[in-house]
């Protein structure tokens, strides 16, 4: 099979580095160019033996000339400018930024004001959008927090079980804040500390609500670990499913088994609640739950690696589906 020429823009960031590692060993990808988003950090010895190319300065002309597919691991404003240009030149784009995730124009204007109109992107939640992803030309890869939440919630929402009051308590490692240092992510601030942030003001709320078509209360936290996300999700269930059957453990298990029987990167743990160490450095999302005895309340726990299943790994998984490759290529 002929390899696809791929490029990574933003290769020196945390997600960009993961993309280089994955694409450098991908059987159907020829990593022709990896670009820094700035002039700093051009030498990354961790790529030795994986990809022996040279990190170059950003050039949209080189991306157009040397690639068929580009992965954008860039800030939202930059991706909003670069992505449509690449698309207009026939380059397929997998955008890890949030620039084109929101479809509603007013929501997009609020959370991503630099994003222009006119670009229709496929939302790259692979397990639920495989059909739309096939041959897609512009893919907006989901955020890390929404990925964990949606993979846990969508099967239940689609089955008509979830009432409106959804609470998502999310905890993320520091790499989720990106590579650029800040006072909030400084070691002395994070070590031995847990901090809630973005309460009623986090743009991932809009993304989750868009995909569920339900309002949610979403509270993210920074915890003192380098990578990984654990979300504890609190929901109320209706008394019956869409067929009028009582809701019990068997009902829930059948819903998740039906939703993810063909999903190689979803591990349904049922009553065994997952933890971050089980998913770190992998493209898996582990989902477990506890159902109250009367079947009216349920607590879900969803875990993933924010840099892989929550970013680079999911982007490569969507690339595989869009390109008609094996979904596991480069990821297992």
C-alpha positions in Angstrom: 0.0 0.0 0.0 1.3 3.4 -1.0 2.2 5.6 2.0 0.6 8.9 2.6 2.9 11.9 3.0 2.1 13.5 6.3 3.3 16.5 8.2 3.0 17.8 11.8 2.8 21.5 12.5 3.5 22.2 16.1 5.8 19.2 16.5 7.6 20.5 19.6 4.5 20.8 21.8 3.4 17.9 24.0 0.7 16.6 21.6 3.0 17.4 18.6 5.8 15.2 20.0 3.3 12.3 20.5 2.2 12.8 16.8 5.8 12.5 15.6 6.3 9.3 17.7 3.1 7.7 16.3 3.5 8.8 12.7 7.2 8.0 12.6 6.4 4.3 13.1 3.0 4.2 11.2 3.1 1.6 8.5 1.1 3.7 6.0 2.5 7.2 6.8 5.6 8.9 5.4 6.4 11.7 7.8 7.9 14.1 5.4 8.0 17.3 7.6 7.7 18.2 11.2 7.6 21.9 12.1 8.0 23.9 15.3 5.3 26.5 15.9 8.2 28.8 17.1 11.9 29.0 16.6 12.6 27.4 19.9 13.2 23.7 20.6 14.3 22.6 17.2 16.3 19.7 18.5 14.4 16.9 20.2 16.7 13.9 21.0 13.7 11.8 22.0 12.9 11.3 18.3 16.2 9.5 17.6 15.5 6.1 16.1 11.8 6.9 15.6 12.1 9.7 13.1 15.4 11.0 11.9 14.2 14.1 10.1 15.0 17.7 11.2 12.5 19.9 13.0 12.0 22.9 10.6 10.6 26.4 11.0 6.9 26.7 10.2 6.2 27.2 6.5 2.7 26.8 5.0 4.2 26.6 1.5 6.3 23.6 2.5 3.3 21.9 4.0 1.4 22.3 0.8 4.3 21.1 -1.3 5.5 18.2 0.8 2.4 16.7 2.3 -1.0 15.1 1.5 -2.2 15.3 5.1 -1.3 17.7 7.9 -1.8 17.3 11.6 -2.2 20.7 13.3 -1.0 20.8 16.9 -1.1 24.6 17.0 -2.9 27.2 19.1 -6.5 27.9 18.1 -5.9 31.3 16.4 -3.0 29.9 14.3 -5.0 26.8 13.3 -8.0 28.9 12.4 -5.8 30.8 9.9 -3.7 27.9 8.6 -6.3 25.1 8.4 -8.5 26.7 5.7 -5.5 27.6 3.6 -4.2 24.0 3.6 -7.7 22.7 2.8 -8.0 25.1 -0.2 -4.8 23.5 -1.6 -6.3 20.0 -1.3 -4.4 19.0 1.8 -6.4 16.9 4.3 -6.3 18.4 7.8 -6.5 16.8 11.3 -6.8 19.8 13.6 -6.1 19.1 17.3 -7.0 22.7 18.3 -10.5 23.7 19.2 -10.8 26.2 16.3 -13.5 24.3 14.3 -15.0 21.9 16.9 -18.1 24.1 17.5 -20.8 24.2 14.8 -23.0 26.8 16.3 -21.8 30.2 15.0 -22.7 32.2 18.2 -20.9 29.6 20.4 -17.9 29.6 18.1 -17.8 33.4 18.1 -17.7 33.3 21.9 -15.1 30.7 22.5 -13.1 30.8 19.3 -13.5 34.3 17.9 -10.6 33.9 15.4 -12.3 31.1 13.6 -13.6 32.1 10.2 -16.9 30.9 8.7 -17.0 28.6 5.7 -15.1 25.6 6.9 -17.2 22.5 7.6 -15.3 20.1 9.8 -16.1 16.5 10.8 -16.0 16.1 14.6 -13.4 13.4 15.1 -14.8 11.4 18.0 -13.8 8.2 16.1 -16.0 5.6 17.9 -19.2 7.6 17.2 -18.4 9.3 13.9 -16.7 6.5 11.8 -19.1 7.0 8.9 -18.6 10.7 8.6 -14.9 10.4 9.1 -14.4 8.2 6.0 -12.8 10.4 3.3 -13.3 13.5 5.5 -11.1 16.3 4.4 -11.1 18.5 7.6 -11.3 16.8 10.9 -11.7 18.7 14.2 -10.3 16.4 16.8 -12.1 16.6 20.1 -10.7 18.0 23.2 -9.3 15.7 25.9 -12.0 16.4 28.5 -14.9 16.1 26.0 -13.5 12.8 24.7 -13.6 11.2 28.2 -17.0 12.6 28.9 -18.6 11.8 25.6 -17.3 8.2 25.3 -18.9 7.5 28.7 -22.1 9.4 28.2 -23.2 9.1 24.6 -24.3 5.5 24.7 -26.6 6.2 27.6 -27.9 9.5 26.1 -28.6 7.8 22.8 -30.5 5.1 24.6 -32.7 7.8 26.2 -31.7 7.0 29.8 -30.1 10.2 31.0 -32.0 13.0 32.6 -30.9 16.6 32.4 -28.7 17.1 35.5 -25.3 15.8 34.4 -22.3 16.7 36.6 -18.8 16.1 35.3 -15.9 16.3 37.8 -12.8 16.1 35.7 -9.1 15.9 36.8 -6.2 16.3 34.4 -2.4 16.0 34.5 -0.4 19.2 33.9 0.5 18.4 30.3 -3.1 19.2 29.4 -2.3 22.8 30.0 0.2 22.8 27.2 4.0 23.2 27.1 4.2 27.0 27.6 4.8 27.5 31.4 2.6 29.7 33.5 2.3 30.5 37.2 -0.5 28.0 37.5 1.5 25.1 36.1 4.8 25.9 37.9 6.1 22.8 39.8 5.9 24.6 43.2 2.3 25.5 42.6 1.2 22.0 41.4 3.2 19.7 43.6 0.9 18.4 46.4 -2.0 20.6 45.2 -5.3 20.2 43.4 -7.0 23.2 41.9 -10.4 23.7 40.3 -10.5 26.1 37.4 -12.7 27.4 34.6 -15.8 27.0 36.6 -18.8 28.1 34.4 -16.2 29.4 32.0 -14.5 26.5 30.3 -15.0 26.2 26.5 -15.1 22.4 26.7 -18.5 22.7 28.3 -19.9 24.0 25.0 -18.3 21.1 23.1 -19.8 18.5 25.4 -23.2 20.1 25.4 -23.1 20.3 21.6 -22.5 16.6 21.2 -24.9 15.4 23.9 -27.6 18.0 23.1 -27.9 18.4 26.9 -26.7 20.9 29.4 -23.9 19.8 31.8 -22.1 21.1 34.8 -18.4 20.7 34.1 -15.7 21.4 36.6 -12.1 20.6 35.6 -9.2 20.3 38.0 -5.4 20.3 37.7 -3.8 17.5 39.7 -0.1 16.9 40.4 0.7 14.3 37.7 2.2 14.8 34.2 -0.5 13.1 32.1 -3.9 11.4 32.3 -7.5 12.3 32.8 -10.0 10.8 35.2 -13.6 12.0 35.1 -16.3 11.1 37.7 -19.7 11.7 36.1 -22.9 11.9 38.1 -26.2 11.3 36.3 -29.9 10.6 37.1 -31.6 8.0 35.0 -35.2 7.6 34.0 -37.1 4.7 35.4 -37.3 2.8 32.1 -35.4 2.6 28.9 -36.9 3.5 25.4 -38.6 0.1 25.3 -40.3 0.4 28.7 -37.9 -2.0 30.4 -36.6 -1.4 34.0 -33.1 0.0 34.2 -30.7 -2.4 35.9 -27.0 -3.5 35.7 -27.8 -5.8 32.8 -29.5 -3.0 30.8 -26.4 -0.8 31.2 -24.0 -3.5 30.3 -25.9 -4.3 27.1 -25.9 -0.7 26.1 -22.2 -0.3 26.4 -21.5 -3.7 24.8 -23.6 -2.7 21.8 -22.0 0.7 21.5 -18.4 -0.5 21.7 -18.3 -4.1 20.5 -16.3 -3.0 17.5 -14.3 -0.3 19.2 -10.7 -1.5 19.7 -9.7 1.4 22.0 -12.6 1.3 24.4 -12.4 -1.0 27.4 -15.7 -1.4 29.2 -14.8 -2.2 32.8 -18.4 -2.3 34.1 -18.3 -2.4 37.9 -14.5 -2.2 38.0 -13.8 1.5 38.3 -10.7 2.4 36.1 -7.7 4.5 37.1 -5.2 6.6 35.2 -2.2 4.2 35.4 -4.1 1.6 33.4 -4.4 4.0 30.4 -1.3 6.1 30.6 0.8 6.0 27.5 -1.9 4.2 25.5 -4.8 5.1 23.2 -7.4 3.3 25.4 -10.3 4.9 27.2 -11.5 2.8 30.1 -15.1 3.2 31.3 -16.6 1.8 34.5 -19.7 2.6 36.6 -21.7 2.0 39.7 -25.5 1.9 39.6 -27.6 2.7 42.6 -29.8 -0.2 43.8 -33.0 1.4 42.7 -31.6 2.2 39.2 -32.2 6.0 39.4 -28.7 7.2 40.0 -25.4 6.2 38.3 -21.8 7.2 38.7 -19.5 6.8 35.7 -15.7 6.9 35.8 -13.9 7.5 32.5 -10.1 7.5 32.2 -7.7 8.2 29.3 -4.3 9.6 28.5 -4.9 13.3 27.6 -2.0 13.3 25.1 -2.9 10.1 23.3 -6.6 9.2 23.3 -7.3 12.8 24.3 -5.2 14.3 21.5 -2.5 12.7 19.2 -3.7 9.1 19.4 -7.3 9.9 18.6 -6.1 12.1 15.7 -4.1 9.2 14.2 -7.1 6.8 14.9 -9.3 9.2 12.9 -6.7 9.4 10.2 -6.8 5.6 9.9 -10.5 5.6 9.5 -10.5 8.5 7.0 -7.8 6.8 5.0 -9.5 3.3 5.1 -6.6 1.8 7.1 -6.8 -0.5 10.0 -8.0 1.6 12.9 -5.2 0.2 15.1 -2.4 1.1 12.7 0.5 2.9 14.5 -1.4 2.7 17.8 -0.8 -0.8 19.0 
